[in-house]
Amino acid sequence: ELAAQKGDLAVAQRWLGKAEAAGVTPNTTTYNSMLLAAAKSLDTRAALRICKRATMEGCGPLDADLVGQLLVDAAQRGARNASTSLVRTIEEAGMTLNATLCRVLSGAAVKRGDMKEAWRWFQASLSTGKAPGSGIVVELMAQAARVGNLKLAERVFHRATEAGMRHSLTSYSLLVKAAAHRGDLDNAEKWYMAAIGAHKRPDKTMFNNMVFAAERAGDRQGVERWFERALEDGAHADLVMYTIMMNSAGASGDLARAEELFEEARLEGIRPDVAMLRSMLDVATNAGDYKAAEFWYGRATSGGVVPGAKTYLAIIEAAASHGDVEALTLWVARAEAAHVPFDEGLFSWIIDLAAREGRLPLVENWFGRSLEWRLYLSRAAWSSMAQAASWEGRHDLVESWLRRSNEHGMRLHRHVYDACVKWVAKGCGLGSAEWLVERIRSWGVRPSLEAYTSLVIAAAHKGDTAAAEQWMEGVEAAGYDANILAYNAMISACGKKKDLPGAERWFRRAPDFGAAPTLSTYTNLIQAATACGELRRAGEIFESCRAEGFAPDIVMYTALIGGASRAGDPAAAEAWFQRAQGDGVVPDSQAYSALSAAHSRAGNMDVAERTFKRMSEAGLQPDEGAFSHLVKGHAELGNMEAAAAWFSKM
């Protein structure tokens, strides 16, 4: 006991050991002394051991005040496990928890954010028969309101009411706040009216919560309505309310209203704080107005705001969406200075924008930086880069980008190589594409089927059937089965050479190698037939296409109309045009132009002009060819006046 009075737990434990060694059995007084020593030493774990041992040996009751003191200490220190164990020990010992201890435990749980435990001890405090203190009620409701737990806030409110507590305006305001955090404007308005019914005069905090509720609900009109109501009720709008109002305007993209509110607040004598300035910067950013963002950036940073990564990235996005490369570059530099981490998506986005604008020096600059950061660019960015460089005839630049990526140990996806070969083939020609494929091979990268197909297509567009066939053989030599795009290109190349047997041969060969013909395959074969003047064969191919279950489109019909036109058969051209309309296929400007050309070649200028007029009435824009056929037709008939009239309309 002397050791316990001094709070020396170690000495008390030593004398307890000596007593037991001498055959003395500890009693309730002994354990209470030990409990006192533990309490004075603030050793909750030792107290737990003492309580459990006393209970096991049938000693009791222990000193309730001492146990309560230990419980309060454990709860206030956030020692949840110790608190739970002490409560269990008290219950096992037949002791009861008073209202004060229950409120302490509830308050401790609230501070920990454990709302389930807080509610449990709040109910326990009510079961003691004593009305809960307003402090714990407000504290519990406030915690529930902070996380938007309206259900718990309402339960606490109703239980406290049942226990005889009279609520202040604060309780009602917290209920409104809980609803506001959920964006539940209906319940916020319900508790606002309940406060009015309880003769509570709403204050500024209540109105702030109502405006906040409307803002979270996305009710712009509701925000303005509650703002006006607050002013009418004499509640002067404060910094918080104006900031909420500006956020609401910003969410609707109404930058002008946000700026109006900012100025109004300033005239009211409200000094903007960091939150308000940040809000205005965010509003300008979210509105996609990067020029306004520039203004508010300067004002916010001078006011102590440190923009976050999200703000920088949003402004960069706005500048990019407007295609303003200068602004984009400026904001990226600022973001880098602020140590904002850039990802592959952002770099890809910037490079894609610069490439689509044809700004190759800027593309080169950003590409070099992406290599330094070892960032993999998107397929879209690579495609835009290759396209921009190819249209400038810079196949060497495309090769440089691929080579440097490999030198930095970056394993590019095959789609990147495919896109580069495709665009070089389109923009720089077959020779440049062949050179690039050889360079890719030299890096130990196996060209894909798509890369070979691009070479076949490039050769076919050039009309070089020998080169196209050579690359088709290259496809097979590389262990690939050519796809239908390659076969379509071969058929097209034969058509340009007016080699119908060759086109038919490639058409028959495709299915044998697993390349099923498509509608485009049949269209290319029809074009080859019409190029050779074989209109009957073109018709047979058309019927074969339909028999295979394909629905001919306007491209196929235009090929047939054009073939008939070149063969000098306007009746056949008219028949194919009518058949297209009968099949529900809507003619385009190319189809009308081909039909008009057929009649012009035959000297049927009245019909040709009527066809041209029908095209205009259909809302289609005639191309230069449509005018040229009419000019030529009239000129060949010696009607130079009509030819000049049509020439003037071009």
Secondary structure as the mmCIF struct_conf table of DSSP 4:
data_model
#
loop_
_struct_conf.conf_type_id
_struct_conf.id
_struct_conf.beg_label_comp_id
_struct_conf.beg_label_asym_id
_struct_conf.beg_label_seq_id
_struct_conf.end_label_comp_id
_struct_conf.end_label_asym_id
_struct_conf.end_label_seq_id
HELX_RH_AL_P HELX_RH_AL_P1 LEU A 2 GLN A 5
TURN_TY1_P TURN_TY1_P1 LYS A 6 GLY A 7
HELX_RH_AL_P HELX_RH_AL_P2 LEU A 9 ALA A 21
TURN_TY1_P TURN_TY1_P2 ALA A 22 GLY A 23
HELX_LH_PP_P HELX_LH_PP_P1 VAL A 24 PRO A 26
HELX_RH_AL_P HELX_RH_AL_P3 THR A 28 LYS A 40
TURN_TY1_P TURN_TY1_P3 SER A 41 LEU A 42
HELX_RH_AL_P HELX_RH_AL_P4 THR A 44 MET A 56
TURN_TY1_P TURN_TY1_P4 GLU A 57 GLY A 58
HELX_RH_AL_P HELX_RH_AL_P5 ALA A 64 GLN A 76
TURN_TY1_P TURN_TY1_P5 ARG A 77 GLY A 78
HELX_RH_AL_P HELX_RH_AL_P6 ARG A 80 GLU A 92
TURN_TY1_P TURN_TY1_P6 ALA A 93 GLY A 94
HELX_RH_AL_P HELX_RH_AL_P7 ALA A 99 ARG A 112
TURN_TY1_P TURN_TY1_P7 GLY A 113 GLY A 113
HELX_RH_AL_P HELX_RH_AL_P8 MET A 115 SER A 127
TURN_TY1_P TURN_TY1_P8 THR A 128 GLY A 129
BEND BEND1 LYS A 130 LYS A 130
HELX_LH_PP_P HELX_LH_PP_P2 ALA A 131 GLY A 133
HELX_RH_AL_P HELX_RH_AL_P9 SER A 134 ARG A 146
TURN_TY1_P TURN_TY1_P9 VAL A 147 GLY A 148
HELX_RH_AL_P HELX_RH_AL_P10 LEU A 150 GLU A 162
TURN_TY1_P TURN_TY1_P10 ALA A 163 GLY A 164
HELX_LH_PP_P HELX_LH_PP_P3 MET A 165 HIS A 167
HELX_RH_AL_P HELX_RH_AL_P11 LEU A 169 HIS A 181
TURN_TY1_P TURN_TY1_P11 ARG A 182 GLY A 183
HELX_RH_AL_P HELX_RH_AL_P12 LEU A 185 GLY A 197
TURN_TY1_P TURN_TY1_P12 ALA A 198 HIS A 199
HELX_LH_PP_P HELX_LH_PP_P4 LYS A 200 PRO A 202
HELX_RH_AL_P HELX_RH_AL_P13 LYS A 204 ARG A 216
TURN_TY1_P TURN_TY1_P13 ALA A 217 GLY A 218
HELX_RH_AL_P HELX_RH_AL_P14 ARG A 220 GLU A 232
TURN_TY1_P TURN_TY1_P14 ASP A 233 GLY A 234
HELX_RH_AL_P HELX_RH_AL_P15 LEU A 239 ALA A 251
TURN_TY1_P TURN_TY1_P15 SER A 252 GLY A 253
HELX_RH_AL_P HELX_RH_AL_P16 LEU A 255 LEU A 267
TURN_TY1_P TURN_TY1_P16 GLU A 268 GLY A 269
HELX_LH_PP_P HELX_LH_PP_P5 ILE A 270 PRO A 272
HELX_RH_AL_P HELX_RH_AL_P17 VAL A 274 ASN A 286
TURN_TY1_P TURN_TY1_P17 ALA A 287 GLY A 288
HELX_RH_AL_P HELX_RH_AL_P18 TYR A 290 SER A 302
TURN_TY1_P TURN_TY1_P18 GLY A 303 GLY A 304
HELX_RH_AL_P HELX_RH_AL_P19 ALA A 309 SER A 321
TURN_TY1_P TURN_TY1_P19 HIS A 322 GLY A 323
HELX_RH_AL_P HELX_RH_AL_P20 VAL A 325 ALA A 337
TURN_TY1_P TURN_TY1_P20 ALA A 338 HIS A 339
HELX_LH_PP_P HELX_LH_PP_P6 VAL A 340 PHE A 342
HELX_RH_AL_P HELX_RH_AL_P21 GLU A 344 ARG A 356
TURN_TY1_P TURN_TY1_P21 GLU A 357 GLY A 358
HELX_RH_AL_P HELX_RH_AL_P22 LEU A 360 GLU A 372
TURN_TY1_P TURN_TY1_P22 TRP A 373 ARG A 374
HELX_LH_PP_P HELX_LH_PP_P7 LEU A 375 SER A 378
HELX_RH_AL_P HELX_RH_AL_P23 ARG A 379 TRP A 391
TURN_TY1_P TURN_TY1_P23 GLU A 392 GLY A 393
HELX_RH_AL_P HELX_RH_AL_P24 HIS A 395 GLU A 407
TURN_TY1_P TURN_TY1_P24 HIS A 408 GLY A 409
HELX_RH_AL_P HELX_RH_AL_P25 ARG A 414 CYS A 428
HELX_RH_AL_P HELX_RH_AL_P26 LEU A 430 SER A 442
TURN_TY1_P TURN_TY1_P25 TRP A 443 GLY A 444
HELX_LH_PP_P HELX_LH_PP_P8 VAL A 445 SER A 448
HELX_RH_AL_P HELX_RH_AL_P27 LEU A 449 LYS A 462
TURN_TY1_P TURN_TY1_P26 GLY A 463 GLY A 463
HELX_RH_AL_P HELX_RH_AL_P28 THR A 465 ALA A 477
TURN_TY1_P TURN_TY1_P27 ALA A 478 GLY A 479
HELX_LH_PP_P HELX_LH_PP_P9 ASP A 481 ASN A 483
HELX_RH_AL_P HELX_RH_AL_P29 ILE A 484 LYS A 496
TURN_TY1_P TURN_TY1_P28 LYS A 497 LYS A 498
HELX_RH_AL_P HELX_RH_AL_P30 LEU A 500 ASP A 512
TURN_TY1_P TURN_TY1_P29 PHE A 513 GLY A 514
HELX_RH_AL_P HELX_RH_AL_P31 LEU A 519 ALA A 531
TURN_TY1_P TURN_TY1_P30 CYS A 532 GLY A 533
HELX_RH_AL_P HELX_RH_AL_P32 LEU A 535 ALA A 547
TURN_TY1_P TURN_TY1_P31 GLU A 548 GLY A 549
HELX_RH_AL_P HELX_RH_AL_P33 ILE A 554 ARG A 566
TURN_TY1_P TURN_TY1_P32 ALA A 567 GLY A 568
HELX_RH_AL_P HELX_RH_AL_P34 PRO A 570 GLY A 582
TURN_TY1_P TURN_TY1_P33 ASP A 583 GLY A 584
HELX_LH_PP_P HELX_LH_PP_P10 VAL A 585 PRO A 587
HELX_RH_AL_P HELX_RH_AL_P35 SER A 589 ARG A 601
TURN_TY1_P TURN_TY1_P34 ALA A 602 GLY A 603
HELX_RH_AL_P HELX_RH_AL_P36 MET A 605 GLU A 617
TURN_TY1_P TURN_TY1_P35 ALA A 618 GLY A 619
HELX_RH_AL_P HELX_RH_AL_P37 GLU A 624 GLU A 636
TURN_TY1_P TURN_TY1_P36 LEU A 637 GLY A 638
HELX_RH_AL_P HELX_RH_AL_P38 MET A 640 LYS A 649
#
